Structures are given as structure tokens and as C-alpha cells.
């Protein structure tokens, strides 16, 4: 049996990297996927590829920091698939600057996408999950939500807040059979990390205990587990997928 048969899943930041792999895996496991991203052209390519492999998916251009666009995403999801069972808050950005160099505009930009976008997603998806009688919210945090990382203060602040938010939402909505968990990837080779990969590779390798860095599918399989009924007694938890970084 397919692990997500007939579940309706919204995945943000789905055009590439971890989000794209999550969308591919979810569709292969029987989910009806709503893939959203601000990069519409790359998103269209992903959707076409999944549809060619008989996946049930639609793509929506989406700025997760916009409340109106979240309302539109939920409406189109309901109009197309009739409900919401899974929300993967995957969209994220990072601005790598020292604390003193960072402008408040840059700080707010990271917070708007990495934290406020997740809050908006839960605000509008959870009521629809309540209508279904169950649901799973998966918030993609980071090891930066667990440990400090120099030069990434807004990113780590947002990811740490998302970790705590996930726990509070788990407590608040557990009675409604809605589970909320956070996922904490280590260094995953994606377009977002590519720009820092060359200069920071020795640092990454020093902290990662396994002989290789992570790949998008390493995270996607963990997200699949949290979306499926296999994790039906798991909420308010942190799934760390970091190659041993936080074991130090």
C-alpha cells in the first residue's frame, strides 16, 4: 500500500532542493501534492516531470510571507483536492552576514519567510485539517535551531523560534488529532547551500561525523515518515537529520 494514499499535501519551497525531492517522493507514495514556490518557472518544470510519471500534483506561485497568497493557496487546494491533510513548511532563505553588518530590512526578510511564512501556513491549513479530523504539520527547521552558527543570526533565530512554535502548536492541537513536528537538517547539498559550499566545505566536513554531506532525499524520507500514519503517535518532536553535527 502506498504510504500517503489519497492524502492532500501542501509543500512550500518545492521548486528545487529538499522541497522538490519531497514533492517527488510524496507523489510517488500516492499523495495529491500542492507544490508552491516563488520561482514559478522552475516549479513548472518540476510539476511537469512529476505529472509525466503519473503523479497527482499542481503548482502554485507563492510568496509564503504574504497572508493573501496563503489564503489563495488554501482555496485552490480545496477547490482542486477537497481538503488538506499534510503541510510541509519547507520554504526558507538565508542571508550570511555578521550581526553587526546585518540591516533590519535583511533581518525582517529572513523572519518573514522562515518564521512568519510558517505561522501563516499553520493558521490557514490547520482549520482545514480539523475539518478532516486529523492532520500532520511538518516544519523544516535546521540544526541552526538547536545550536549556534556564526554569521547566520536571523536564520538561526527564525529556526529556533520555529522549533518552539512547533511544540506549542503540538500541545494546542493534539486534542484535534493534528500532529506538529519539526525537522532539523544538517548541511544538505541544495541550491541554497551551494553559494557557501566551496569556502565553507572544511568547516562542514569537520562538524559532520559521516564521510559525506546530506542530500535532499535524506531529509525527504524523514518528512515522508512524519506525513504518514507510521508516525501517528509522534508530535512535538524534533527529527534531527544532520550526519552527526549535533552529536558533538
N, C-alpha and C positions, 0 to 999 in steps of 0.2 A: 504494500500500500504506500502511496506517495505521502510524504511526511507533512505536507501542507495542503493536502487535497481540499480545494474549494475555499481556502482561507483568502481573504482580501487583505493585501499588504501594501501599505504606502512606504516607499523608501525614498528619502531625500538625498540629495547629492549623489544621484545614481548614474551620472553620465560616465564616470570613469573610476578607477581605483577600487576601493573596498565596496562602494555603493554599486558599481557595475557588476562586480562579482556576486554580490548579494542578490541583485535582481536576476541574474542568470540562474543562480542556484535555486532561488525561490520558485521561479517559473518552471524549472526542471522538476521541482518537487510538488507541482500541482497548484501553486498559488496563483491567484489573479493579482497581478502586480500593477501598482500605480507608481511609476518611476518619475521622480521630479528632479529638476536641476535648473540652474540659471543659464547653463550652457546648452542652448536649445539644439544647435547643430550636432554636437557630439551625442546628445541624448537621442536624437532621431536615429542616428546610426546604431546605437545600442538596441533601441526598440525594434528596428527592422531586423537586426540579427537574431533577436530572441523570437520574434514572430516567425521568421524563416524556419526556426526549429520547433514550431508549433506551440510556443509559449503564449499565454494569455496575458498581454501587457499593453498598457497605454503610457504615453509620455506626456508630461505637462511642464512647460516652462514655469519656473517657480523661484522666487526670492523668498527664502524662509523667514527673513526679517520683516516681511510685510504681512500684517494681520489680514488685510483684504485678500491677498493671494492665498493665504491659508484657507480662508472661507471658500474661495473658489475651488481649491483643490479638493476639499471635503465634498462640496456639492457635485463636482464632476465624478468623484469616486462613487458617491451614492447613486448618481444618475446612471453610471455605467455598470457597476457591480452590486449595488444594493446595500452596502454596509461596509464596515471597517472592522477587521479582526486583529491586525498587526500594524504597529507603527514603528518604523526604524528611523530614528533621528540621527542620520549619518552625516548630513552636510556640515562642513567645517572649513575654517580658514585659519591661517597663522601668519602673524607679522613678527619677524625675528629682529628685534631691536632691544638694546639695553633699556632699562626702566627710565633712565634719565633722557634718552633720545626719543622716547615714545610720545606722540601727541595724544591729546584726549580724543581727537577725532579717530585716530587709529585704535585706541582702546575701545571706544564705543562700537566701532565697526566689528571688531572681533567678538565683543559681547553680544551684539545684535544677532550675529549668525550662529555662534557656538552655544549660546545660552538662551537668549530670548526666542530664537527660532524654534528651539526645542520646547520651550514653555508654550508657545503658540500652538505647536503641533499637538501637544497633550491637551491643551484647553479645548481644541475643536474635535480631536479624534476620540477622546475618552467618552464623551456623551454618546457617541455612536456605538462604541464598544459596550456601554451599559445597555443600550437597546438590544444588543446581540446576546447579552447575558455573560459575556466573557471577553477577554482581550489580552494582548501582550504588547507592552511598550518596551522597546529596546533603545536605550540612549547610548550612543557611541561617545564615550568619554576618552580617556587616554591614561597612560601611565603618568602623564603630566597632571592628572587629577589626584594622584597618590603621592608623588614625590616632586621635589623642586627641580626646575630645569632653567638654567641661566639663559637670559635673552628671550624668554618666552612668557613674560609675566601675564599678559592678558589672556593668552591661550591657557596657561595652567590655572589661572583664576577662574576662567569660564568652565573648564573641565572639572575642577574641584567642586564648583557650585553645582554642576550637573550631576555629579556623584551624589551629593547631599539631597538635591531635588528629587532624584530617583528614589531614594529611600523614603522621603516624606510622602511622595505620591504612592509608593507601595503600601505604606501604612494607611493612607487615606482611602485608597480604592480597593484594598484587599477584600473587603466585605462584598464588593461588586464582582468578585472573581476576575479582577483585572490585575495582571502582574506587571511590575515595572522593575527592570533590571538595567544595570549599566555594564558596558563592555569597555575594557581598558587595554587597547593595543599598545605594543611597544613600537619599535621602528619598523614600519611596513613600507615596502618599496612601492610608492604611488607617485602620481604627478605632483602632489603637494610636497612630498619629501625630496623629490628629485633635485630641486634647486639648492638644497643644503647638503645633499648626499656626498658630493665629491670632497668638500672641505671638512665635513664632519665625520667621514667614514671611520677614522681611527677611534674617535670618541664613541661612536655607535658600537663598534666591534668590541671595544674594551668593556662596555656595560652589558652587552648581550652574551649570555652564557653559552648559547648554542653556536655552532660554527657558521650559521647563516642568519641573515636578517629575515624578517617576516615577509610574506606575500599576501595579497588581498584575500586569497582563498583561505588562508589560515584564520582570518577573522570571520569570514563569511560562514564557515561551518559552525563556529560558535554562535553566531547570530541565528543561524538556522535552528540550532538546538533550542535557543530561548524562544523562538517563534512557534515551535512545535509543541505538541501536547506532551512530549517527553520531559519537558521542564515544568509540568503543571503544578509542582509543589515548590517552585523556586521564585521568590520575589524579594525585592530589596537587596539583592545580592550584587556582587562585583565579579564579573568574569574577566580575569586578567590573562591576556594573550600576548606575552612580551618577551619570550625567549629567555626568561630568567632575569630580566633587568632589575625588577624589584625584589629579587631574592638576595641581593647584596646586603 
